[in-house]
Amino acid sequence: MKLAPLNTVQNAHDDSVWTAAWVPATEDSPPLLLTGSLDETVRLWNPEGPEKVQTNTGHCLGVVSVAAHPSGRIAASASIDSFIRVFDVATNNTIATLEAPPSEVWQLQFNPQGTTLAAAGGGSASVKLWDTAEWKLVAALEVPRPEGLKPSEKSGSKKFALSVAWSPDGRQIACGSMDGTISVFDVPRAKFMHHLEGHCMPVRSLVYSSAPLDSRVLFSASDDSHVHVYDAERKTLITSMSGHSSWVLSVDVSPDGAAIATGSSDKTVRLWDLKMRAATQILTSHNDQVWAVAFGPPLRTDVRSCLLASVSDDKSVSFYKYY
């Protein structure tokens, strides 16, 4: 497998681009890329060209996370203005505005069934769950505090929740924290299961494997410059992969489950072969830290291939072909 650079949109936003997510194709629209920026906007891109489809406003501070519903018709954006905005992708009409106090939302993710929106709850050290039928808060999964702390030390700052990922069957959620731990929850029972340990610095990005046989496999990206591969159910660290020279800010898995891509503050995007357990390609499309990488759906013209997008503090959005 390889990544071939296709296009880079310079000045895609007016400030740092912090987040990206693909919107699945619908009957009316091809797959589109959502990006969110410190410039307070969410932008929608057609990778053909690539061209900007629209600019969504509505936040009054930087956008830290975007997520697309599996239907491809609605999406959500979270900002440090303490609001989550749910909107219609085609019209940009606001469907719901979900309130979360300052620093209570750091990353968003819809479950694979599209029935629930999860938000890593920042300083509240929890994962908040909203149903997508009525947009009501249905659960708050509390990240356990470290044991052995005196009450005066339980400020929770070390348990700041940064990242969230759903298992492929939607029955589990993993949440990465500032202290390097990963908490795994049983969603139907709204119950904490166990921690995954091994990182010693913030875990900024998580993703479960897309391969059907590896649905327990979880990938994590951390400021300790490592990517970890876990068996999330058996609580085991399968392997630790290194290569980046600085914080690993984002990780995503290819649709075929054979590779992962990572973005780092060392300004590179790396492609990792999971059988070799090593980086096989280093891409230098950006000249500042890479905040997000996101694989798109398989291409209609070649189902074995897909697009990868990356976004950066340099204000650009880059597209690559994975094949």
C-alpha positions as CSV (number, residue, x, y, z in Angstrom):
1,M,0.0,0.0,0.0
2,K,1.1,3.6,-0.8
3,L,0.1,7.2,-0.5
4,A,0.3,9.4,-3.6
5,P,0.1,13.1,-3.0
6,L,-2.7,14.6,-5.1
7,N,-3.4,18.2,-4.1
8,T,-2.8,20.7,-1.3
9,V,-5.2,23.6,-0.8
10,Q,-3.1,26.5,0.6
11,N,-4.9,28.9,2.9
12,A,-7.9,26.6,3.0
13,H,-8.9,28.5,6.2
14,D,-7.9,31.9,7.6
15,D,-6.1,30.2,10.6
16,S,-4.9,26.9,11.9
17,V,-7.0,23.9,10.8
18,W,-7.5,21.6,13.7
19,T,-9.9,18.9,12.6
20,A,-11.2,16.9,9.6
21,A,-13.8,14.3,8.9
22,W,-15.3,12.7,5.8
23,V,-19.0,13.0,5.0
24,P,-20.2,9.7,3.4
25,A,-21.7,10.0,-0.1
26,T,-25.4,10.3,-0.5
27,E,-27.7,9.9,-3.6
28,D,-27.2,13.7,-4.2
29,S,-23.6,14.2,-3.3
30,P,-20.2,12.6,-3.5
31,P,-18.1,12.1,-0.4
32,L,-17.1,15.5,1.0
33,L,-14.5,16.6,3.6
34,L,-15.4,18.6,6.6
35,T,-12.7,20.8,8.2
36,G,-12.8,23.0,11.3
37,S,-10.4,25.8,12.2
38,L,-9.3,28.3,14.7
39,D,-10.9,30.9,12.3
40,E,-14.3,29.8,13.9
41,T,-15.6,28.2,10.6
42,V,-16.4,24.8,9.3
43,R,-15.7,24.3,5.6
44,L,-16.9,21.6,3.2
45,W,-14.7,20.4,0.4
46,N,-15.3,18.3,-2.7
47,P,-12.0,16.5,-3.3
48,E,-12.6,16.6,-7.0
49,G,-10.7,19.7,-7.9
50,P,-10.5,20.1,-4.9
51,E,-13.0,22.8,-4.4
52,K,-14.7,24.5,-1.5
53,V,-18.4,23.7,-1.4
54,Q,-19.4,26.1,1.5
55,T,-18.3,27.8,4.6
56,N,-20.4,27.3,7.8
57,T,-20.4,29.9,10.5
58,G,-22.1,29.8,13.8
59,H,-19.3,29.4,16.3
60,C,-17.6,32.3,18.1
61,L,-14.3,30.6,18.9
62,G,-12.1,28.0,17.3
63,V,-13.6,24.7,16.1
64,V,-11.9,21.7,17.7
65,S,-13.8,18.8,16.3
66,V,-16.1,17.8,13.4
67,A,-18.0,14.6,12.9
68,A,-20.3,13.3,10.2
69,H,-23.4,11.1,10.7
70,P,-23.2,7.7,8.8
71,S,-26.2,8.9,6.6
72,G,-24.0,11.7,5.1
73,R,-26.9,14.1,5.7
74,I,-26.0,15.7,9.0
75,A,-22.8,16.6,10.8
76,A,-21.7,18.2,14.1
77,S,-19.0,20.6,15.1
78,A,-17.6,21.4,18.5
79,S,-15.9,24.6,19.5
80,I,-14.1,26.1,22.5
81,D,-17.1,28.5,22.7
82,S,-18.7,25.5,24.6
83,F,-21.3,24.7,22.0
84,I,-21.9,21.7,19.7
85,R,-23.7,22.7,16.5
86,V,-25.6,19.9,14.7
87,F,-26.4,20.9,11.1
88,D,-27.8,19.8,7.8
89,V,-24.8,19.1,5.4
90,A,-26.6,20.2,2.3
91,T,-28.2,23.4,3.6
92,N,-26.1,24.3,6.6
93,N,-29.4,24.8,8.6
94,T,-28.9,24.3,12.3
95,I,-30.7,21.1,13.6
96,A,-29.7,21.4,17.2
97,T,-27.4,23.3,19.5
98,L,-26.0,21.3,22.4
99,E,-24.6,23.2,25.3
100,A,-21.5,22.1,27.1
101,P,-19.7,24.3,29.6
102,P,-16.2,25.6,28.8
103,S,-13.8,22.9,27.9
104,E,-16.4,20.2,28.2
105,V,-16.1,19.0,24.6
106,W,-12.8,18.2,22.9
107,Q,-13.7,15.5,20.3
108,L,-16.9,14.3,18.7
109,Q,-17.9,10.9,17.1
110,F,-21.2,9.5,15.9
111,N,-21.7,5.8,16.7
112,P,-21.7,3.5,13.6
113,Q,-25.5,3.1,13.8
114,G,-26.0,6.9,13.8
115,T,-28.2,6.8,16.9
116,T,-25.8,8.5,19.4
117,L,-23.3,11.3,19.4
118,A,-20.4,11.0,21.8
119,A,-18.3,13.9,23.0
120,A,-15.0,13.6,25.0
121,G,-15.9,15.9,27.9
122,G,-12.6,17.7,28.5
123,G,-12.4,19.0,32.1
124,S,-15.5,17.1,33.2
125,A,-13.5,13.9,32.7
126,S,-16.4,12.1,31.1
127,V,-17.8,11.0,27.7
128,K,-21.2,12.6,27.1
129,L,-23.8,10.8,24.9
130,W,-26.7,12.5,23.1
131,D,-29.4,10.6,21.2
132,T,-29.7,11.8,17.6
133,A,-33.5,11.5,17.5
134,E,-34.3,14.2,20.0
135,W,-30.8,15.5,20.8
136,K,-31.2,14.8,24.5
137,L,-28.3,14.0,26.8
138,V,-28.8,10.3,27.6
139,A,-25.6,9.4,29.5
140,A,-22.3,10.7,31.0
141,L,-19.7,8.0,31.3
142,E,-17.3,9.1,34.1
143,V,-13.6,8.5,33.6
144,P,-12.4,7.0,37.0
145,R,-10.0,9.1,39.0
146,P,-6.6,7.7,39.8
147,E,-6.7,5.6,43.0
148,G,-4.8,6.6,46.1
149,L,-5.3,10.3,45.7
150,K,-6.4,12.4,48.6
151,P,-9.7,14.3,48.1
152,S,-7.8,17.6,47.8
153,E,-5.8,16.2,44.9
154,K,-8.7,15.0,42.9
155,S,-9.0,18.0,40.8
156,G,-9.5,15.9,37.7
157,S,-7.1,18.0,35.6
158,K,-5.0,14.9,34.8
159,K,-8.1,13.1,33.7
160,F,-9.0,15.8,31.1
161,A,-10.8,13.8,28.4
162,L,-9.2,14.4,25.0
163,S,-10.3,11.8,22.5
164,V,-13.1,9.3,21.8
165,A,-13.7,6.3,19.6
166,W,-16.6,3.8,19.0
167,S,-16.1,0.1,18.5
168,P,-17.4,-1.1,15.1
169,D,-20.5,-2.7,16.8
170,G,-21.2,0.5,18.8
171,R,-21.2,-1.4,22.1
172,Q,-17.9,0.0,23.4
173,I,-16.4,3.5,23.7
174,A,-12.7,4.2,24.3
175,C,-11.7,7.6,25.8
176,G,-8.1,9.0,25.8
177,S,-7.0,11.3,28.6
178,M,-4.4,13.9,29.4
179,D,-2.6,11.5,31.7
180,G,-2.0,8.9,29.0
181,T,-4.6,6.4,30.1
182,I,-7.4,5.1,27.9
183,S,-10.7,4.2,29.5
184,V,-13.0,1.6,27.9
185,F,-16.7,1.7,28.6
186,D,-19.6,-0.8,28.0
187,V,-22.2,1.5,26.4
188,P,-25.4,-0.5,26.8
189,R,-24.7,-0.8,30.5
190,A,-23.2,2.7,30.8
191,K,-20.4,1.1,32.8
192,F,-16.6,1.6,33.0
193,M,-14.8,-1.6,32.1
194,H,-11.1,-1.1,32.4
195,H,-8.1,1.1,31.6
196,L,-5.5,0.5,28.8
197,E,-2.1,1.6,29.9
198,G,1.2,2.2,28.3
199,H,1.3,5.9,27.2
200,C,2.9,8.4,29.6
201,M,1.5,11.6,27.9
202,P,-1.8,12.8,26.5
203,V,-3.7,10.5,24.1
204,R,-5.1,12.8,21.4
205,S,-6.6,10.4,19.0
206,L,-8.1,6.9,19.0
207,V,-9.6,4.7,16.3
208,Y,-10.8,1.1,16.2
209,S,-9.7,-1.3,13.4
210,S,-12.0,-1.4,10.3
211,A,-11.1,-5.0,9.6
212,P,-14.0,-7.3,10.5
213,L,-11.7,-9.9,12.2
214,D,-9.9,-7.2,14.3
215,S,-12.9,-5.3,15.8
216,R,-11.2,-5.4,19.2
217,V,-8.1,-3.7,17.9
218,L,-7.7,-0.1,19.0
219,F,-5.0,2.3,17.7
220,S,-3.9,5.3,19.9
221,A,-1.8,8.4,19.1
222,S,0.0,10.2,22.0
223,D,2.2,13.1,22.8
224,D,4.9,10.5,23.8
225,S,5.5,10.2,20.0
226,H,4.3,6.6,20.0
227,V,1.4,4.8,18.3
228,H,0.0,1.9,20.3
229,V,-2.0,-1.0,19.1
230,Y,-4.2,-2.6,21.8
231,D,-6.6,-5.5,22.2
232,A,-9.2,-3.3,23.8
233,E,-11.2,-6.2,25.3
234,R,-8.3,-8.3,26.7
235,K,-6.5,-5.2,28.0
236,T,-3.3,-6.1,26.2
237,L,-0.8,-3.9,24.4
238,I,-0.2,-5.7,21.1
239,T,2.7,-3.5,19.9
240,S,4.1,0.0,20.2
241,M,5.3,1.8,17.1
242,S,7.7,4.7,17.0
243,G,9.1,6.9,14.2
244,H,7.7,10.4,14.7
245,S,10.1,12.8,16.4
246,S,7.4,14.7,18.3
247,W,3.7,14.5,19.4
248,V,1.5,12.2,17.4
249,L,-1.7,14.3,17.1
250,S,-4.0,12.0,15.0
251,V,-4.4,8.4,13.8
252,D,-6.8,6.8,11.4
253,V,-7.1,3.4,9.9
254,S,-7.5,2.6,6.2
255,P,-10.9,1.1,5.0
256,D,-9.1,-2.2,4.2
257,G,-7.7,-2.4,7.7
258,A,-4.1,-3.0,6.4
259,A,-2.6,0.4,7.3
260,I,-2.9,3.4,9.5
261,A,-2.0,7.0,8.9
262,T,-0.7,9.4,11.5
263,G,-0.2,13.2,11.7
264,S,2.3,14.8,14.0
265,S,3.7,18.0,15.3
266,D,6.9,17.0,13.5
267,K,5.0,18.3,10.4
268,T,4.8,14.9,8.7
269,V,2.1,12.4,7.7
270,R,3.2,8.8,8.0
271,L,1.7,5.6,6.6
272,W,2.2,2.5,8.6
273,D,2.0,-1.1,7.4
274,L,0.3,-3.1,10.2
275,K,1.9,-6.4,9.2
276,M,5.3,-4.9,9.2
277,R,4.5,-2.8,12.2
278,A,6.5,0.0,10.8
279,A,6.2,3.3,8.9
280,T,6.6,2.7,5.2
281,Q,6.1,6.3,4.0
282,I,6.8,9.8,5.3
283,L,5.0,12.6,3.6
284,T,6.0,16.3,3.9
285,S,3.1,18.2,2.4
286,H,2.8,20.5,5.4
287,N,5.2,23.0,6.9
288,D,3.6,23.1,10.4
289,Q,2.1,20.5,12.8
290,V,-0.5,18.1,11.3
291,W,-3.6,18.1,13.6
292,A,-5.7,15.5,11.8
293,V,-5.6,12.7,9.2
294,A,-8.7,11.1,7.9
295,F,-9.3,8.2,5.4
296,G,-12.2,8.6,3.1
297,P,-14.5,5.9,1.8
298,P,-13.4,3.6,-1.0
299,L,-13.3,5.2,-4.4
300,R,-16.2,4.4,-6.8
301,T,-13.8,4.0,-9.7
302,D,-11.4,1.7,-7.7
303,V,-12.9,0.1,-4.5
304,R,-9.4,-1.0,-3.4
305,S,-8.3,2.7,-3.2
306,C,-9.5,5.7,-1.2
307,L,-8.5,9.2,-0.3
308,L,-6.6,10.4,2.7
309,A,-6.9,14.0,3.9
310,S,-4.6,15.9,6.3
311,V,-4.9,19.3,7.9
312,S,-2.4,21.5,9.6
313,D,-1.5,24.7,11.5
314,D,-0.2,26.0,8.2
315,K,-3.9,26.6,7.2
316,S,-3.7,24.0,4.4
317,V,-5.7,20.8,3.5
318,S,-3.8,18.1,1.6
319,F,-5.3,15.1,-0.3
320,Y,-3.6,11.8,-1.1
321,K,-4.6,8.7,-2.9
322,Y,-4.2,5.5,-0.9
323,Y,-3.8,2.4,-3.1
